[in-house]
Structure formats: structure tokens, C-alpha cells
């Protein structure tokens, strides 16, 4: 076994341990505004989504999806969505907003024990009984959004940028730029050269940094392969696309990590007061499952018209291609005729699905033969993505039976 292969296997095992035993994502990093356009959901749709932080599962309900099933192998990510669901059902908006909009609450412990804990599963209770300090508002990481793997990396970087690089005022100017051209000029003139240093290049190329970001070694390899400057250049290109082509004032994905909370005028749909009552009415249509996508689909009799697979296939394609075939066989078996699947990738072109062996209606196919890619609309929507951490976005329709 070559040292490179051995290193990749060790890296995958480390990532797997981190991913299964920690809160990795404290907020979703896929733009649900893009997803809404791609999915075009209706009350007739039943949707499967990988949970992540659960924000987008809630957004799909607000968009009018009939039923949403959030599935994740990491019970901690599901515990976060359970806590959000309990808050929506049992709290007043002001308290829910302090917890998940502000990232802390002065009475988090009392609210948890009086209003939230009884609505959680045993597994979620065990986690939040130990980790309610995430919302205490105390310490160096005083916001929930500076907790978990992604949160500690964000806090570390923002401390560096504020204390060492003196970027607080330039970032404020960037947020308040009156138009895209001025925003671009502020970034190029006041921020770019102070962020992209050799130290940041080194930091972004470390496996530990990638693990905190939820990026497994095979996905890191995709980043390196499709950027001449390696992982650091990939990340730089992604961030520069956001800072120079998309209005930053309304970009809550990045602002929550800069500010530690969601500003009142810049937040996900599920945190807006005008949506709270409707979201509460929809909670019976949210279902949470701790399992892999394959395991869940093989155990359920339900069929689905929409699938949101995020970017997890980048890892599976190299780490466990047999499991990837299993997943797609399960999807094909439990999908309604003409169901739609969306997914993202760090690769500029996802080629690993073209020849993936699957079975459909009793016959063996290459998956690429069965997927009808909606390339034009996918590329258009990808250009509008406010996160832009992925190199490509896909909308694929399954066969009409």
C-alpha cells in the first residue's frame, strides 16, 4: 500500500470519527433559495434531505413541501434539529429567536428543562443534558454559532482577522456597502491582501482544518484536483466569488460567523417572526431519522418525489463506492416516477456517477443512463448561490415509469 493511499485511509477514519461523534455543522451551508428554485416543491411532495443542521429541512416546509424526512448518520446533527423542533412547538418566538437567532439565552437552562427537554428523544436528551452550555453566552465562544467543529474554526479565524489583521472596520464597510461595485472595491482594496497570507494558505491545507469544516479527504482531493493552487486556492476562489458577485449585506451564511448571531434583517426564513406560526403548524410534517440514506430507504415503505443529497457522495465515491451503489439502488426503488434529486460537489464535474452500477426495474444500468440532468438551470442557479463553497450543483430527474 502506498503512503498516499494509507494516509487517505487514515484521514477518512479520522473524519468518520469526528463526523459521527461531534456537532459538525451548527448551521446549513447550502443555500435554500437555490434549492427552492431547483426543487419546485408542492404539498404533494415527500422530500428526503440529509439533516446537517436542519435549517433547510425547515425551509422546505415553509416553501410548501408536503412532508420532509431529515436523515443523518450523526445523531448529534439530528439532536440539533430536534431541539429546533421542540423550540418551535413550545417556545414563544422571542425565546426561540434568542436561542437560534442570537446564539444564546440568559435563561437557556431553565427553558430547556421546563419547555424543551420533554419533547426530545432519549438520545437528544443525553446530548443536550451535557451540552446546553452551547447557548449560555459565556466564555470565548459566547455564541452557539461558535460551537461545534465549524463554530470553533469560525471563532478562531474571526479572532485572527479582528485582533491580528484589524479587519473589523473593513468588514463592517463590506456589509454596509450600498451596491455590488462598492462592495467589490472594499474587498479588493481593504480586505483581500490582509486575509490571504501564506499562513492562511498553510492553515487551509491542513487535514485538521478540513475535518473541522466537515470536508473528508476524498473531497479535499477533489478540491486540489480542480484548482491549480490546491485547497487554499479553491477556498479563496469560492470566497472571492461570494464577495465580488453576490450582495453581502443579505448573506446570512457568512454574517452569522462574522457577527456571532443573525442580524434582524439578515436571517434564514425559519428564524423570521412572520414565519413562526406557520412553521409551528407544519411540525407534524417533519420526521427525523438517525440512519444512513441507504438504511432508511431500505427500511421504509414510503416513496419520495424529492431527494436532497448535499455533497456526501464526494466522500462515498472514493471511500465506499459499493455503498454509493447501494444508496442509489435504494433511491431508485423508493422514488416516485420522475422524482427529482439535487446534489453538490467539490468537483467541477461529477464523473463518478456516470458508470456507477445500479439496478432499475430488474435490469442493470450505469446510473448516468438513468439520470436526466437539468444542466442549464443548475448552472444558472449555481451562479446565484450565496455560499458558493461547492464547485458544481446538479439537478437530476429520475426516469418516468
C-alpha positions in Angstrom: 0.0 0.0 0.0 1.4 3.4 -1.0 1.9 6.1 1.7 -0.6 8.3 -0.1 -3.3 5.6 0.0 -2.5 4.8 3.6 -2.7 8.4 4.5 -6.1 8.8 2.8 -7.5 5.7 4.6 -6.3 7.1 8.0 -7.7 10.5 7.1 -11.1 9.0 6.2 -11.2 7.1 9.5 -10.4 10.3 11.5 -13.1 12.2 9.5 -15.6 9.5 10.1 -14.9 9.6 13.9 -15.2 13.3 14.0 -18.3 13.4 11.9 -20.1 10.8 13.9 -19.2 11.9 17.4 -19.4 15.7 17.3 -21.7 18.5 16.3 -20.0 19.3 13.0 -22.5 21.8 11.4 -24.2 24.4 13.6 -25.9 25.9 10.5 -26.6 24.7 7.0 -24.1 25.7 4.3 -26.4 25.0 1.3 -28.4 27.9 0.0 -32.1 27.0 0.4 -33.1 29.8 -2.0 -31.3 27.9 -4.7 -32.9 24.7 -3.6 -36.4 26.2 -3.7 -36.0 27.0 -7.4 -34.4 23.7 -8.2 -37.0 21.5 -6.3 -40.2 23.4 -7.0 -41.9 21.6 -4.2 -45.7 21.4 -3.6 -48.0 19.9 -0.9 -47.9 16.7 -3.0 -44.2 16.2 -2.5 -42.5 14.0 0.1 -38.8 15.0 0.4 -35.7 13.3 1.9 -32.8 15.6 3.0 -29.6 14.8 4.8 -30.1 16.7 8.1 -26.9 18.7 8.5 -28.0 21.5 10.9 -31.7 21.1 10.0 -32.2 24.7 8.8 -33.0 23.7 5.3 -35.4 20.9 6.3 -37.4 23.6 8.0 -37.1 25.9 4.9 -38.6 23.2 2.6 -41.7 23.0 4.9 -42.1 26.8 4.6 -41.7 26.5 0.9 -44.8 24.3 0.8 -43.4 20.8 0.7 -46.0 18.3 1.9 -43.6 16.2 4.1 -39.9 16.3 5.0 -37.8 13.5 6.2 -34.4 14.5 7.6 -31.9 11.7 7.7 -28.4 11.7 9.1 -26.0 9.1 10.4 -24.8 11.6 13.0 -27.3 11.5 15.9 -25.9 14.8 17.2 -27.0 16.7 14.0 -30.4 15.2 14.4 -30.4 16.2 18.1 -29.9 19.8 16.9 -32.9 19.6 14.6 -34.9 18.0 17.4 -34.1 21.0 19.7 -35.2 23.4 17.0 -38.4 21.5 16.6 -39.0 21.5 20.3 -38.4 25.2 20.4 -40.8 25.9 17.6 -43.5 23.8 19.3 -43.0 25.0 22.9 -41.4 28.5 23.0 -42.6 32.0 22.3 -40.9 33.5 19.3 -38.7 35.9 21.3 -37.1 33.0 23.2 -36.7 30.8 20.1 -35.1 33.8 18.4 -32.7 34.4 21.2 -31.5 30.8 21.1 -31.2 30.3 17.4 -31.1 33.8 16.1 -28.9 35.3 18.7 -27.0 32.1 19.6 -27.5 32.4 23.4 -30.2 32.9 26.0 -29.7 34.1 29.6 -32.3 31.5 30.8 -31.3 28.7 28.4 -31.1 26.1 31.2 -34.5 27.0 32.7 -36.2 27.0 29.3 -34.6 23.7 28.4 -35.8 21.9 31.5 -39.3 23.5 31.6 -40.2 23.7 27.9 -37.8 21.6 25.6 -36.4 18.5 27.2 -39.7 16.6 27.4 -40.1 16.9 23.6 -36.8 15.3 22.8 -35.9 11.7 22.1 -33.7 9.9 24.7 -30.7 10.3 22.5 -31.2 14.0 22.0 -31.8 14.5 25.8 -28.5 12.8 26.6 -26.6 15.1 24.3 -28.3 18.4 25.3 -28.1 17.5 29.0 -24.3 17.7 28.6 -24.1 20.5 26.0 -26.6 23.1 26.9 -23.7 25.4 27.7 -23.5 25.9 23.9 -26.3 28.6 24.5 -25.0 30.0 27.8 -23.5 33.1 26.2 -20.4 32.7 28.3 -16.7 32.3 27.5 -14.6 32.9 24.5 -17.1 31.1 22.3 -20.1 33.1 23.6 -22.4 32.2 20.8 -23.8 28.8 19.8 -22.5 29.7 16.3 -19.0 29.5 17.7 -19.7 25.9 19.0 -19.2 22.6 17.3 -16.5 21.8 14.8 -17.4 24.5 12.3 -18.0 27.0 15.0 -14.6 26.7 16.7 -12.9 27.2 13.4 -15.0 30.2 12.6 -14.3 31.8 16.0 -10.5 31.1 15.7 -10.5 32.7 12.2 -12.5 35.7 13.2 -10.3 36.3 16.3 -7.3 36.2 14.0 -8.9 38.6 11.5 -10.1 41.1 14.1 -7.2 41.0 16.6 -4.3 40.4 14.3 -5.4 41.7 10.9 -7.5 44.6 12.2 -10.3 43.8 9.8 -13.4 44.7 11.9 -14.0 48.1 10.3 -13.3 46.9 6.7 -15.8 44.0 7.2 -18.3 46.4 8.6 -17.8 48.6 5.5 -18.2 45.5 3.3 -21.5 44.6 5.0 -22.8 48.1 4.6 -21.7 48.7 1.0 -24.6 50.3 -0.9 -24.0 48.4 -4.1 -22.1 45.4 -5.5 -19.4 47.5 -7.2 -18.5 49.3 -4.0 -18.6 46.0 -2.1 -16.1 44.6 -4.6 -13.8 47.6 -4.3 -13.8 47.4 -0.5 -12.9 43.7 -0.7 -10.1 44.3 -3.3 -8.7 47.4 -1.6 -9.1 46.8 2.1 -9.5 43.1 2.8 -8.1 40.7 0.1 -4.4 41.1 0.8 -4.9 41.0 4.6 -6.8 37.7 4.5 -4.8 35.7 2.0 -1.5 35.3 3.7 0.9 32.4 3.5 -0.2 31.3 7.0 -3.8 31.1 5.8 -2.7 29.1 2.8 -0.9 26.7 5.2 -3.9 26.5 7.6 -6.5 25.8 4.9 -4.4 22.9 3.6 -4.3 21.1 6.9 -6.4 17.9 7.4 -7.5 19.1 10.8 -8.9 22.3 9.3 -10.8 20.3 6.7 -12.2 17.9 9.3 -13.5 20.9 11.3 -15.1 22.2 8.1 -16.7 18.8 7.5 -14.5 18.1 4.5 -13.3 14.5 4.2 -10.0 13.5 2.5 -11.6 12.4 -0.8 -13.4 15.7 -1.1 -10.2 17.6 -0.3 -8.7 15.7 -3.2 -11.4 17.0 -5.5 -10.6 20.5 -4.4 -6.9 20.0 -5.1 -7.6 18.3 -8.4 -9.8 21.1 -9.7 -7.8 24.1 -8.6 -4.2 24.8 -9.8 -3.4 26.4 -6.4 -4.6 23.5 -4.3 -7.2 23.6 -1.5 -6.3 27.1 -0.3 -6.8 28.5 -3.8 -10.1 26.6 -4.1 -11.4 28.2 -0.9 -10.1 31.6 -1.9 -11.8 31.4 -5.4 -15.0 30.3 -3.7 -15.0 33.1 -1.2 -14.0 35.8 -3.7 -16.9 34.8 -5.9 -19.2 35.5 -2.9 -17.5 38.8 -2.0 -17.4 40.2 -5.6 -20.5 38.8 -7.3 -23.2 38.4 -4.7 -24.6 41.1 -2.3 -23.0 40.5 1.1 -25.4 42.5 3.2 -28.1 39.8 2.8 -25.6 36.9 3.1 -26.6 35.4 6.4 -24.4 32.3 5.9 -21.2 34.4 6.4 -22.5 37.2 8.5 -23.5 34.8 11.3 -19.9 33.7 11.7 -18.6 37.3 11.5 -21.1 38.7 14.0 -21.8 35.6 16.1 -25.6 36.0 15.5 -28.1 36.5 12.7 -28.8 40.2 12.2 -32.5 41.1 12.4 -32.6 42.0 8.7 -30.4 39.0 7.5 -31.5 35.6 8.6 -32.9 32.3 7.4 -36.6 32.0 6.7 -37.2 29.7 9.7 -35.9 32.5 12.0 -38.2 35.2 10.7 -41.0 36.1 13.1 -43.6 36.3 10.3 -43.0 32.6 9.5 -43.0 31.3 13.1 -46.7 30.5 13.4 -46.8 28.7 10.1 -43.7 26.7 10.9 -45.3 25.6 14.1 -48.3 24.3 12.2 -46.0 22.3 9.9 -44.0 20.4 12.6 -46.2 17.3 12.3 -44.9 17.0 8.7 -41.2 16.9 9.8 -39.7 13.5 10.5 -36.2 12.9 11.8 -34.3 9.6 11.3 -30.8 8.6 12.5 -29.5 6.3 9.8 -27.7 6.3 6.5 -29.7 7.2 3.4 -29.5 3.5 2.4 -30.5 2.2 5.7 -33.5 4.4 6.0 -34.8 3.8 2.5 -34.4 0.0 2.8 -36.4 0.0 6.0 -39.3 2.3 4.9 -42.3 1.7 2.7 -42.6 5.4 1.9 -41.8 6.7 -1.5 -40.3 10.1 -2.3 -40.6 12.6 -5.0 -37.6 14.9 -3.9 -34.1 14.0 -2.7 -31.6 16.5 -1.3 -28.2 14.7 -1.1 -25.9 17.6 -0.3 -22.3 16.7 -1.0 -21.8 13.4 0.8 -21.3 11.4 -2.4 -17.9 13.1 -2.9 -16.7 11.1 0.1 -18.6 7.9 -0.7 -17.3 7.8 -4.3 -13.8 7.1 -3.0 -14.3 5.8 0.5 -17.1 3.3 -0.2 -18.3 3.1 -3.9 -20.2 -0.1 -3.1 -22.2 1.8 -0.5 -22.9 4.5 -3.1 -24.3 1.9 -5.5 -26.4 0.6 -2.6 -27.7 4.1 -1.8 -28.7 4.8 -5.4 -30.4 1.4 -5.7 -32.5 2.3 -2.6 -33.3 5.7 -4.1 -34.4 4.2 -7.4 -36.6 1.7 -5.6 -38.3 4.2 -3.3 -38.6 7.1 -5.7 -41.8 8.1 -7.4 -41.8 8.2 -11.2 -39.9 11.3 -12.4 -38.6 12.1 -8.9 -36.0 14.9 -8.7 -32.6 14.7 -7.0 -30.3 17.7 -6.2 -26.7 17.4 -5.0 -23.5 19.4 -4.8 -19.8 18.6 -5.3 -16.3 20.0 -4.8 -15.6 18.6 -8.2 -16.2 20.8 -11.2 -17.8 17.8 -12.9 -19.1 14.7 -11.1 -17.9 11.9 -13.2 -18.1 9.1 -10.6 -21.9 8.7 -11.1 -21.7 8.1 -14.8 -20.6 4.4 -14.6 -22.0 3.6 -11.1 -23.7 0.2 -11.4 -27.3 0.2 -10.3 -30.5 -1.9 -10.9 -33.7 -0.4 -12.2 -36.9 -2.4 -12.9 -34.9 -5.7 -12.8 -32.2 -4.6 -15.2 -28.6 -3.5 -14.7 -27.7 0.1 -15.8 -25.0 2.7 -15.4 -26.5 5.4 -13.3 -25.7 8.0 -15.9 -28.0 6.3 -18.3 -31.0 6.9 -15.9 -30.4 10.5 -14.8 -31.8 13.4 -16.9 -29.6 16.3 -15.9 -31.1 19.8 -15.9 -27.7 21.4 -16.7 -28.8 24.8 -17.8 -31.0 25.7 -14.9 -28.5 24.1 -12.5 -25.6 26.3 -13.7 -27.8 29.4 -13.6 -28.8 28.7 -10.0 -25.3 27.8 -9.0 -24.1 31.3 -10.1 -26.6 32.8 -7.6 -25.6 30.7 -4.7 -24.8 32.8 -1.6 -22.5 30.2 -0.1 -20.5 29.1 -3.2 -18.3 26.6 -1.4 -19.0 23.9 -4.0 -17.6 23.8 -7.5 -20.8 22.4 -9.0 -24.5 22.0 -8.5 -26.7 19.3 -10.1 -30.4 18.9 -10.7 -31.3 15.4 -12.0 -34.6 13.8 -12.8 -35.2 10.1 -12.4 -36.9 8.0 -15.1 -40.6 8.3 -15.7 -42.1 4.9 -15.1 
